[in-house]
Amino acid sequence: MKKNLLYAAFTALILLLCLIPSLGMLLAPRGGEAGGNQALSRAPALRDAEGRWNPKYLSQIQDYAGDNFYLRQEMITAWSALNAQGLHSSITEDVVLGSDGWLYFADTLPDYAGLDPMSEREIFSAARNLSLMAEYCEGQGAKFLFTVAPNKNSLYWSNMPDLTLPAARQPHNAKRLAEELSLWGLEGNYLDFFSLFREQEETLYFKTDSHWNSKGAACAADAINQALGRSSYYSEGPFTPEAVHKGDLYDMLYPAGSGLEEDPVYGGQLTIEYDVPIRSAENLTIMTHGGGEGSLLMFRDSFGNNLYPYLADSFDTALFSRSMPYRLDLVSQREADYVVAELVERNLRYLIQNVPVMPAPRREVPGDFTVYGSGVNFSMEPSEDLPGYALATVSTAPAGRVFPESNSPVLVTASDGNAYEAFLLEGDSAGLYLPEGVRPLGVAYRSLKAPG
């Protein structure tokens, strides 16, 4: 009898433990937030706003329960710590465990290992697109500057795990793009952050985050100002190390963790007034007034979170945008004196995935270009951002034709008798903004020689 009671008590204990995650949801419901960049499912409704039954309710409630059971984050954190300490393995494919507590973002591995490099045509296309952006901005009276925020393991690789790398790796995409821009005489429109950070004696990126720290951002701000013909000295400080930063990679691994990393916090005074209050540095648009002179339009990504306050202080007015594609139509609206585009190394393909919002420049068709009018299919979409224009996209290999040479621009012939240069996109396509009422008729480019 005593033995049976022990079995019953043990079984009841196991059942109770299994019920805690579900019962806890009734006592401490939550949802919508998670560690890192993960978004948790929210509780579904039986009916929609119009009173109709929700046919996906059962599947949605299953997703909600899976994402929001009681102590979920704590259990994930404990399991992650057990794997990291015992097996030195990451439970999430987004985070790579390095040595000495260093964490790396897995999306940077292709760049680090030299896998899946951009093709010669793609590098040319990215450089050509940047040249069109520079041409347009400078035509509006604004200086244009492009810079690449290095992946952490491109600068600090000594703590990366041992990987089997290809025997012969060509230079990374960022270096190849910089060399292509240099060939075109666009050195003045490119700022080399790789050399800047490699020249610094101290580590300017976080160990548990994929980004630069506050002092690294200050160095970047000084370099941007210098490249724009201005001066600032934010990197001279003062800086005070404070354990105030929770790394994004740490948060992915340990969503319930409380570990904080030291950040050299800037102790100088920054004069910043926000035109519109912001929720956080992640805001899609941030508009400021500062203590400097001139107007800045900056396109940035998450590396701009620590960077923008220094630049906001440097200019009289500034607009920081995370929009993609780049809203170059804002150059004239903001009467910008300077336009800066910052893009992290791992996302360089963004340059050939999006058509910047700007009127396409007119061109004369060179004599060595072949014009294709038949078999060319355009898609047209009126633009909400650029009134009076429509976005046209087209394949650059019309049916039965040959592709452009790797270093050939693509022009679009139009019904108004003009030719316009298109932005070059991946997948052998192109896109451009044409005035409404102007119909694209064909494409023109230097063709590859036919086989044989």
C-alpha positions in Angstrom: 0.0 0.0 0.0 2.8 2.4 0.9 4.6 1.7 -2.3 1.4 2.4 -4.3 1.0 5.7 -2.5 4.5 6.7 -3.4 3.8 5.9 -7.1 0.6 7.8 -7.0 2.3 10.8 -5.4 5.1 10.8 -7.9 2.7 10.6 -10.8 0.7 13.4 -9.4 3.8 15.5 -9.0 4.8 14.9 -12.6 1.3 15.8 -13.8 1.3 19.0 -11.7 4.7 20.0 -13.2 3.4 19.4 -16.7 0.3 21.5 -16.0 2.2 24.5 -14.6 2.9 26.0 -18.1 -0.7 25.8 -19.1 -2.3 26.8 -15.7 0.2 29.6 -15.4 -1.2 31.2 -18.6 -4.5 31.8 -16.7 -2.7 33.4 -13.8 -0.1 35.4 -15.7 -1.2 35.9 -19.3 1.1 37.6 -21.6 2.0 37.8 -25.3 3.6 39.8 -28.1 7.1 40.1 -26.8 10.1 37.8 -26.8 13.9 37.9 -26.7 15.9 39.3 -29.6 13.9 40.0 -32.7 11.3 37.3 -32.2 7.6 38.3 -32.1 5.2 36.0 -30.1 1.7 35.2 -31.2 -1.0 37.2 -29.7 -4.3 35.8 -28.3 -6.7 35.3 -31.3 -10.3 36.4 -31.3 -13.3 34.2 -32.0 -14.8 36.8 -34.2 -13.3 39.6 -36.4 -14.1 43.3 -36.2 -17.2 42.7 -38.4 -18.6 40.0 -36.1 -17.7 37.1 -38.4 -16.4 33.8 -37.1 -12.6 33.4 -37.3 -12.0 30.2 -39.3 -8.4 30.0 -38.2 -9.1 30.3 -34.5 -8.0 26.7 -33.5 -4.7 26.9 -35.3 -4.1 30.5 -34.0 -4.9 29.4 -30.4 -2.4 26.6 -30.8 0.3 29.0 -32.0 -0.6 31.3 -29.1 -0.3 28.6 -26.5 3.0 27.4 -28.0 4.5 30.9 -27.8 3.1 32.1 -24.5 3.0 29.2 -22.0 3.9 30.1 -18.4 7.7 30.3 -17.8 8.4 29.9 -21.5 11.2 32.5 -21.5 12.7 31.1 -18.3 12.7 27.6 -19.6 14.3 28.6 -22.9 17.0 30.6 -21.0 17.8 27.6 -18.8 18.0 25.2 -21.7 20.1 27.6 -23.7 22.6 28.0 -20.7 22.7 24.2 -20.3 23.6 23.7 -24.0 26.1 26.6 -24.1 28.0 25.6 -20.9 27.8 21.8 -21.3 27.9 21.3 -25.0 29.1 24.7 -26.2 26.3 24.8 -28.7 23.6 27.4 -29.5 20.0 26.4 -29.4 19.1 29.1 -32.0 20.4 29.0 -35.5 20.7 32.8 -35.4 23.5 32.9 -32.9 27.0 31.5 -33.2 28.9 30.9 -30.0 32.4 32.1 -30.0 35.1 31.8 -27.3 35.5 33.9 -24.2 31.8 34.8 -24.2 31.7 36.3 -27.7 28.6 35.9 -29.7 28.2 36.4 -33.5 25.2 36.8 -35.7 24.8 33.7 -37.9 23.7 35.8 -40.9 27.2 37.1 -41.2 28.7 33.6 -41.8 28.4 33.6 -45.6 30.5 36.8 -45.7 33.0 35.5 -43.2 33.4 32.2 -44.9 33.5 33.7 -48.4 30.4 31.6 -49.4 27.8 32.8 -51.9 29.7 35.9 -53.0 28.0 38.5 -55.3 28.7 37.9 -58.9 30.7 40.3 -61.1 27.5 41.6 -62.6 25.9 42.1 -59.1 29.0 44.1 -57.8 28.8 46.2 -61.0 25.1 46.7 -60.5 25.4 47.8 -56.9 28.2 50.3 -57.8 26.2 51.6 -60.7 23.1 52.1 -58.6 25.1 54.0 -56.0 26.5 56.2 -58.8 23.0 57.0 -59.9 22.1 57.9 -56.3 25.1 60.2 -56.1 24.4 61.8 -59.4 20.8 62.6 -58.4 21.7 63.9 -54.9 24.5 66.1 -56.3 22.1 67.4 -59.0 19.9 68.5 -56.1 22.8 70.3 -54.5 23.5 67.7 -51.8 26.8 65.8 -51.2 26.2 62.0 -51.2 28.2 59.6 -49.0 27.9 55.8 -48.8 29.4 53.6 -46.1 29.3 50.0 -45.0 29.1 49.0 -41.3 31.4 46.0 -41.0 30.1 42.6 -39.7 31.5 42.0 -36.3 33.5 39.0 -37.4 35.1 41.0 -40.2 36.9 43.0 -37.6 37.1 40.8 -34.5 37.4 37.2 -35.8 39.8 35.8 -33.2 37.0 34.5 -31.0 35.1 32.9 -33.9 34.8 29.1 -33.8 37.0 27.1 -36.1 35.3 26.7 -39.5 36.4 24.9 -42.6 36.8 27.7 -45.0 37.3 27.4 -48.8 40.9 27.0 -49.8 40.7 30.0 -52.2 38.4 32.8 -51.1 37.9 35.9 -53.2 37.8 39.3 -51.4 34.6 40.0 -49.5 31.7 41.8 -51.2 32.4 45.0 -49.4 36.0 45.2 -50.5 35.0 44.3 -54.1 32.3 47.0 -54.1 34.8 49.6 -52.8 37.3 48.7 -55.5 34.5 49.0 -58.2 33.6 52.4 -56.9 37.2 53.5 -56.9 37.6 52.4 -60.5 34.8 54.9 -61.4 36.4 57.7 -59.4 33.8 57.6 -56.7 36.2 57.4 -53.8 34.9 60.7 -52.5 31.4 59.2 -52.2 32.6 56.1 -50.2 33.7 56.0 -46.5 35.8 52.9 -45.6 34.8 51.9 -42.0 36.8 48.7 -42.3 40.1 50.6 -42.3 38.9 53.0 -39.7 38.0 50.3 -37.1 41.1 48.2 -37.8 43.3 51.2 -37.0 41.8 51.5 -33.5 43.6 49.8 -30.6 40.6 49.1 -28.5 37.6 46.9 -29.3 34.6 49.0 -30.4 32.0 46.4 -30.8 30.0 44.6 -28.1 30.9 41.0 -27.2 27.2 39.9 -26.9 25.7 42.2 -29.6 26.1 42.4 -33.3 26.7 46.2 -33.3 29.4 48.7 -32.4 29.3 50.3 -28.9 28.8 53.9 -28.1 32.4 54.8 -28.6 32.5 52.9 -31.9 29.5 54.9 -33.0 31.3 58.1 -32.0 34.3 57.2 -34.1 31.9 56.5 -37.0 30.2 59.9 -36.6 33.5 61.7 -36.6 34.6 59.9 -39.8 31.3 60.7 -41.5 31.6 64.3 -40.6 35.2 64.4 -41.9 34.2 62.7 -45.1 31.5 65.4 -45.6 34.1 68.1 -45.1 33.1 68.9 -41.6 34.7 68.2 -38.2 33.6 66.7 -34.9 35.5 65.1 -31.9 32.9 62.9 -30.2 35.4 60.0 -30.1 37.6 62.0 -27.7 34.9 61.6 -25.1 34.7 61.6 -22.2 33.4 58.0 -21.9 32.5 56.1 -18.8 32.2 52.3 -18.8 28.8 51.4 -17.4 27.1 47.9 -17.4 23.9 49.1 -19.0 23.7 47.2 -22.3 21.8 44.0 -23.0 23.1 42.5 -26.2 20.7 41.6 -29.0 22.5 38.2 -29.5 22.5 37.6 -25.7 18.8 38.4 -25.7 18.1 35.8 -28.4 19.9 33.1 -26.4 18.7 34.1 -23.0 15.4 35.9 -23.2 14.9 35.9 -19.5 18.5 36.6 -18.7 19.5 39.7 -16.9 23.2 39.9 -18.0 24.4 43.4 -18.9 27.5 44.3 -20.8 29.7 47.4 -20.3 29.2 50.2 -22.7 31.5 53.3 -22.8 28.8 55.8 -22.3 29.4 59.3 -23.8 29.6 61.9 -21.1 29.6 65.0 -23.3 26.6 67.2 -24.0 24.5 66.5 -27.1 22.1 69.2 -28.2 19.1 67.3 -29.7 15.5 68.3 -30.1 13.0 65.9 -31.7 10.5 67.3 -34.2 8.2 64.4 -33.3 8.6 62.3 -30.1 10.0 58.8 -30.8 9.3 55.5 -29.0 12.9 54.3 -29.4 16.0 54.4 -31.7 14.3 51.7 -33.8 11.7 54.3 -35.1 11.4 54.1 -38.9 11.8 57.9 -39.1 13.5 60.3 -36.7 13.6 64.0 -37.3 15.7 66.3 -35.2 17.2 69.8 -34.6 20.7 70.0 -33.2 23.4 72.4 -32.4 25.3 72.3 -35.7 24.8 73.7 -39.2 23.3 72.3 -42.4 20.7 69.7 -43.2 21.3 66.0 -43.2 19.3 63.2 -44.7 20.5 59.8 -43.6 19.4 56.3 -44.6 20.5 53.9 -41.9 19.8 50.5 -40.4 20.2 49.2 -36.8 23.8 50.4 -36.7 22.3 53.9 -36.7 20.7 53.3 -33.3 23.9 54.4 -31.5 25.1 56.6 -34.3 22.3 59.0 -34.9 22.5 61.1 -31.7 26.0 62.2 -32.5 25.0 63.2 -36.1 21.8 64.8 -34.9 23.9 67.0 -32.7 26.2 67.9 -35.6 23.5 69.4 -37.8 20.8 72.0 -37.6 18.2 69.7 -39.0 18.4 65.9 -39.7 16.1 63.2 -40.9 17.2 59.6 -40.2 15.2 57.0 -42.1 15.1 53.2 -42.0 13.0 53.0 -45.1 13.8 50.7 -47.9 13.9 51.5 -50.8 15.7 54.7 -50.2 13.4 57.8 -50.4 15.7 60.0 -52.4 12.6 62.2 -53.2 13.2 63.5 -49.6 16.4 65.3 -50.7 14.5 68.2 -52.2 11.7 68.1 -49.7 14.2 68.4 -46.8 16.5 70.8 -48.8 19.2 68.5 -47.6 22.9 69.6 -47.9 24.2 66.1 -47.2 22.8 62.6 -47.9 24.4 59.6 -46.1 23.5 55.9 -46.7 24.8 53.5 -44.2 24.3 49.7 -44.8 25.6 46.8 -42.8 28.0 44.5 -44.7 25.7 41.4 -44.6 22.9 43.3 -46.4 24.8 44.7 -49.4 22.4 42.8 -51.8 19.8 45.3 -50.7 21.4 47.7 -53.2 20.2 45.5 -56.0 16.9 44.5 -54.5 15.2 47.9 -54.3 14.7 50.8 -56.7 15.4 54.1 -54.9 12.6 56.6 -55.1 13.8 59.2 -57.6 13.1 60.2 -61.2 15.1 58.1 -63.7 17.9 60.1 -65.4 17.7 60.7 -69.2 20.4 59.3 -71.4 21.5 59.1 -75.0 21.7 55.5 -76.3 25.4 54.7 -77.1 26.2 53.4 -80.5 27.4 50.1 -79.2 24.1 49.4 -77.4 21.5 47.0 -78.9 17.9 48.1 -78.6 15.3 45.4 -77.9 11.7 46.4 -78.5 10.0 43.0 -79.0 9.5 40.4 -76.4 9.9 43.0 -73.6 7.3 43.0 -70.8 7.1 45.8 -68.4 5.1 46.0 -65.2 3.9 49.4 -64.2 2.8 50.6 -60.7 1.8 54.2 -59.9 4.0 55.7 -57.1 2.6 56.9 -53.8 5.9 58.4 -52.8 6.8 60.1 -56.0 3.6 61.9 -57.3 3.4 62.1 -61.1 5.6 59.0 -61.6 5.2 55.3 -62.0 7.6 52.5 -61.2 8.4 50.3 -64.2 10.2 47.0 -63.8 11.5 44.7 -66.6 13.6 41.7 -67.3 16.9 42.6 -68.9 16.8 39.4 -71.0 13.8 39.7 -73.3 12.5 36.4 -74.7 15.0 34.9 -77.1 17.6 37.6 -76.5 21.0 37.7 -74.8 21.8 39.2 -71.4 23.7 42.4 -70.9 27.5 42.4 -70.5 28.6 42.3 -66.9 29.6 46.0 -67.0 26.7 47.4 -69.1 24.1 49.8 -67.8 20.5 49.2 -68.9 18.5 52.0 -70.6 14.7 52.0 -71.2 13.4 53.6 -74.4 10.1 55.4 -73.9 7.1 56.8 -75.8 8.2 60.4 -75.2 11.3 59.8 -77.5 13.7 59.7 -74.6 15.8 57.0 -73.1 16.2 56.6 -69.3 18.7 54.7 -67.2 17.3 52.0 -64.9 18.5 50.7 -61.6 20.0 47.3 -61.9 18.3 44.5 -59.9 19.2 40.9 -59.0 17.7 38.2 -61.2 18.6 40.0 -64.4 15.9 42.7 -64.0 15.8 46.5 -63.8 13.5 49.2 -62.5 13.0 52.9 -62.7 10.5 55.7 -62.1 9.1 57.2 -65.3 6.8 60.2 -65.6 3.1 59.2 -65.6 1.8 59.0 -69.2 5.2 57.9 -70.5 5.2 54.3 -71.7 8.3 52.2 -71.7 8.9 50.6 -75.1 12.1 48.6 -74.9 15.5 48.2 -73.3 19.0 48.9 -74.6 22.4 47.6 -73.4 25.7 46.1 -74.5 24.9 42.5 -75.2 27.0 39.4 -74.5 28.3 37.8 -77.6 26.0 34.9 -78.7 27.5 31.5 -78.0 29.5 30.0 -80.9 
